């Protein structure tokens, strides 16, 4: 099963769109991801991340709604 999770861009590195990376915060846990698929993304925007790649940009409301659903499922998954 695959799961893509929303995270917030906190830092962007690199100039070349194919090699740009970003630090993405997942509830305070930072991961470095490729931004090759979202060349126009900016700091403080939310992205959906799967397998180390940011796949799409989300608006903040949609990202928060998804994060709330995940948080509600957490007790069930334990």
Steps between C-alpha positions, in 0.01 A plus 500: 500500500625848416429814696574857394515744792469879508790701640602864519801636309736670746816533287589478130846425359634509146438698184455231232131395503592134447733491800328735746431352839303617797481439872143400571348494848267216589376609839849614598686207341716639218575303185685603186296440185538559128306797362548402134125444447397832662743757356292802610455398865603754762584500871194465728296317236373147558584210272400137472810283537542138395823300483718808545333712231264794543226416251256790522437825685201520737330803646538526876134423573508175302832399661366561852184302424707204380731521802196502730367183334836329545514605865148361558609166352816476713331338806337241275836408346677443833 
